[in-house]
Amino acid sequence: MHPEILRELSAQRGQELRARAHHANLVRMAIRARRRGKDLPDETDWFAVPAVPDYVDGSFRTHPAEDKAASDAGQAPAARHAA
């Protein structure tokens, strides 16, 4: 093969490798920036508070009016559930 063609092929290959290395460097920089927390939304925006059960067995209070009626009668709501 002619030396000029070899030189051009070598230069073209070197240019492609440099472009690929530059792209890989940009990707690495983006990954590191994300790990450090840059360009990320505030953590409080995505946090959702899970529902906390009212009772030990994991159930939720279904009739809130019962507690109000017990309080109106002068009895503490917790007194009904005490063992």
N, C-alpha and C positions, 0 to 999 in steps of 0.2 A: 504494500500500500504506500502511496506517496506520503512523504513526511508532512506536507502541509495538511493533508486530510487527517492524518493521525493527530496533529496538533489541534486542529479544529474540533475533532471528536473528543479529545481530552479536555479541552477548554469547555465544551458544551457539558460534558459529564461533571466537571468540577463545579460549574455554575448550578446545575441541577442539585448536586449534593449540598452546596451552600444554601440554596433556597429551601431544601428540605430541612436542613439543620436549623435555619432561622425560624421556620414554621414550628418545629418541635420545641424550640426555645420559647416561643410565644405561648404555646400550649402549656408548658411547664410553669411559666410565670402566671398564667390565668388560674391554674390549679392551686398554686401556692397562695395567690391572692384570695381565692375562695376559702381556703383553709384558715387563713388569718381573719376571715370575717368581713372582708371588704366586699362591697357591692351585694350584700345580703340584706334582706328585709329585717327589721327589728324582730327579735325573738318574741317579744310580747304580742306581736300581731298574729302569730299562728298558734299560740298556746290556748287551749280550751280547758276550762276547769271541768273535771269529771263530776258526775252526779254523786253525792255522798249519801249513802242510805241512812234513814232515820233510825233504824233498829239494827241490833247485832246480827240478826239472821239475814241481813241484806235487803230487807223489804223497805218500802217507802210508805210514809203516812198517806193514806188515801182519803181520810175524812178529817180535814182540819177543823171542821165545825165542832167535833167532839171535844177537843181541847178547850175551845171557847166556852162550851156549855158547862164543862167541869169547873172552869175558873169562875164562871158566873155563880155557880152553886156554892162557892167558897171552898172547894176541894182542889188541891193541887193536882195537875194532870199526872205527875209522876207517882202519886200515891196509889193510883189504880193499878200500876204495873209493878209495884214493889212486891217482893216475895216474902 
